[in-house]
Structure formats: structure tokens, C-alpha cells
């Protein structure tokens, strides 16, 4: 029999970010009684949260690097579910500012888990990790399983390895209720550091005569893609039905090269698109191939992706057109 947990209070770190803001609305649509709590560091980023169900979100200006304030916040609100999204997730930028990104991502996660440990809360914590922790796997033709050795290829990936391993340690050593998700490439119209979102935005800028050429980095990397709606459902299902202490790969059914994704998006344009490489977008080291084995997550939760890559990219560019042309 599958688990089916119920929650009263959900705390989303990084709720003003791309994934966190989408997930907040998704959960509020799924559960009319749940209370959503979130923290932010800049009022500029609250714009995504003002569009839907804003009155049901309890927001606080709180830097997770402030351990004392974070601990008092958790003691007061006592969430029974936490999604930990907060991180600086710009992979390319991490090569330019490695210390800044590593220290931020490491310390906010340590503060969160240590506060939960000291308060002895029974909260379920979903650590939102990434396939970047795997790096380049030895057998390129084999699907990546959750026990694959970590070989990070960027400073950002190193910080996510720390978060991931720290969560595993707090789960085993201190009995914190933790589930780790490693979400593979997904479409997200609110995060332009993802290559597919960057491509779509540049195409629209060209359509609006704001830009002449689309600029790109490495087009040879191969990734497995998942639609944002399938990703949000997977995050919710992980909390509702996932097994505490487990690590889950989550990905879609479509595997393509970055170049193929670019060409698919160009076909959706209303203008002829010319593109060229921008050396500043190339990473000193890059992941060549990411194809997940998601069997464990599907077996434990009965989840499966429903949206194919062509429809997903169409949704992505249409959503961005509506947003950018306002």
C-alpha cells in the first residue's frame, strides 16, 4: 500500500525563485487547507508570487545565513513539510564566483538542517538536489542510478554534492526525516540560466527586434527532459508518497542534445533565427550526457511523466511570449 501523507504547514526555502514559486501555487491548488510559508532576501523577486493565491502565502524577509533568526522562525511556525530549493543555481556563474556560491549554498543548508536537529522537529524535508552531482559518468551508455559515484564538474555542482551528502548524514546520524530528489533537466519559464529557457527568451527578443542573434554555449551535451508540470507533480508526490531516507532520480521520457532542443525552439519562432557561439557561455568543464534511471521513484510512488518534449517546449515559448510582451 502506498504512503499518502497529509500536511498542514509547508515551508519553501527559495519560494521567490523559479521552481519554488511554481511549486507554491501547485501545492495550493492541490490542497485548499495547507498553509504555505516562505522566505526571501529581495523584494524584487516577489513578482512571481503576486500572480496567484498570494493571500495564502506567508512571506518573511529572512536570510538563511542568519542561523538564529532561521531557528526562531522554525520554532514559531513548526512546518511539517519543508522543500529546500534555496541556492544560487547559476552553473556558469559558479566558475566566475566559486567561493561566493559554494559558501552560500553550503551554509544555508547546514543552518537549515542544524536548526531542525536542535529543535527536534519531526518535519519531512525534501532536499532538492540535481543531477549535476553525477558529473560525467564512466559508462556513457548506461542510465544513471542513484548510487552512481559523484563526480561534479563545476563549483555549483560541488556545493550541491555537499548539500546532498550533508542531508544523507543528518538523515542517518540524527534521524532527520529527509528525502533527496535529483531532478533532471526541466522546462522553466522563470529561470533564464537554464539553456532551454535562455534560448526561448532570446528567440522572443529577436521577434521583438531587441536582439539580432541567438547566443549559445556548448550544443553537444545530451540531456533527458521533463516538463515543468510533471516536475511539480513529482515534487509533491515525493513528499506525499516517497520513502524517508531515499534518494530519487526524477526525469522525463525524452532524451535530446542541446542542439536538437535549440532547433525545435527555432521552429516555433515567427522569425528566421540566426545563432552563434558565445565563448563566455562555454564552461571550462561540462557534463556530456545525463540520462536517468527513474525506476525507483516510479515504483515507490506510481508517478510517471505525461508531457512530451515538443509540447513542453511549445508551452515554454508561449508562456514566455505572454510574460515578455506585457
Rosetta blueprint (number, residue, H / E / L):
1 X L
2 X L
3 X L
4 X L
5 X L
6 X L
7 X L
8 X L
9 X E
10 X E
11 X E
12 X E
13 X E
14 X L
15 X L
16 X L
17 X L
18 X H
19 X H
20 X H
21 X H
22 X H
23 X H
24 X H
25 X H
26 X H
27 X H
28 X H
29 X H
30 X H
31 X L
32 X L
33 X L
34 X L
35 X E
36 X E
37 X E
38 X E
39 X E
40 X E
41 X L
42 X L
43 X H
44 X H
45 X H
46 X H
47 X H
48 X H
49 X H
50 X H
51 X L
52 X L
53 X L
54 X H
55 X H
56 X H
57 X E
58 X E
59 X E
60 X E
61 X E
62 X L
63 X L
64 X L
65 X L
66 X L
67 X H
68 X H
69 X H
70 X H
71 X H
72 X H
73 X H
74 X H
75 X H
76 X H
77 X H
78 X L
79 X L
80 X L
81 X E
82 X E
83 X E
84 X E
85 X L
86 X L
87 X L
88 X L
89 X L
90 X L
91 X H
92 X H
93 X H
94 X H
95 X H
96 X H
97 X L
98 X H
99 X H
100 X H
101 X H
102 X H
103 X H
104 X H
105 X H
106 X H
107 X H
108 X H
109 X H
110 X H
111 X H
112 X H
113 X H
114 X H
115 X H
116 X H
117 X H
118 X H
119 X H
120 X L
121 X L
122 X L
123 X L
124 X E
125 X E
126 X E
127 X E
128 X E
129 X E
130 X E
131 X H
132 X H
133 X H
134 X L
135 X L
136 X L
137 X L
138 X L
139 X L
140 X L
141 X L
142 X L
143 X L
144 X E
145 X L
146 X L
147 X L
148 X L
149 X L
150 X L
151 X L
152 X L
153 X L
154 X L
155 X H
156 X H
157 X H
158 X H
159 X H
160 X H
161 X H
162 X H
163 X H
164 X H
165 X H
166 X H
167 X H
168 X H
169 X H
170 X H
171 X H
172 X H
173 X H
174 X H
175 X L
176 X L
177 X E
178 X E
179 X E
180 X E
181 X E
182 X E
183 X E
184 X L
185 X L
186 X E
187 X L
188 X L
189 X L
190 X L
191 X L
192 X L
193 X L
194 X L
195 X H
196 X H
197 X H
198 X H
199 X H
200 X H
201 X H
202 X H
203 X H
204 X H
205 X H
206 X H
207 X H
208 X L
209 X L
210 X L
211 X L
212 X L
213 X L
214 X E
215 X E
216 X E
217 X L
218 X L
219 X L
220 X L
221 X L
222 X E
223 X E
224 X E
225 X E
226 X E
227 X L
228 X H
229 X H
230 X H
231 X H
232 X H
233 X H
234 X H
235 X H
236 X H
237 X H
238 X H
239 X H
240 X H
241 X H
242 X L
243 X L
244 X L
245 X L
246 X L
247 X E
248 X E
249 X E
250 X E
251 X L
252 X L
253 X L
254 X E
255 X E
256 X E
257 X E
258 X H
259 X H
260 X H
261 X H
262 X H
263 X H
264 X H
265 X H
266 X H
267 X H
268 X L
269 X L
270 X L
271 X L
272 X L
273 X L
274 X L
275 X E
276 X E
277 X E
278 X L
279 X H
280 X H
281 X H
282 X L
283 X L
284 X L
285 X L
286 X L
287 X L
288 X L
289 X E
290 X E
291 X L
292 X E
293 X L
294 X L
295 X H
296 X H
297 X H
298 X H
299 X H
300 X H
301 X H
302 X L
303 X L
304 X L
305 X L
306 X L
307 X L
308 X L
309 X H
310 X H
311 X H
312 X H
313 X H
314 X H
315 X H
316 X H
317 X H
318 X H
319 X H
320 X H
321 X H
322 X H
323 X H
324 X H
325 X L
326 X L
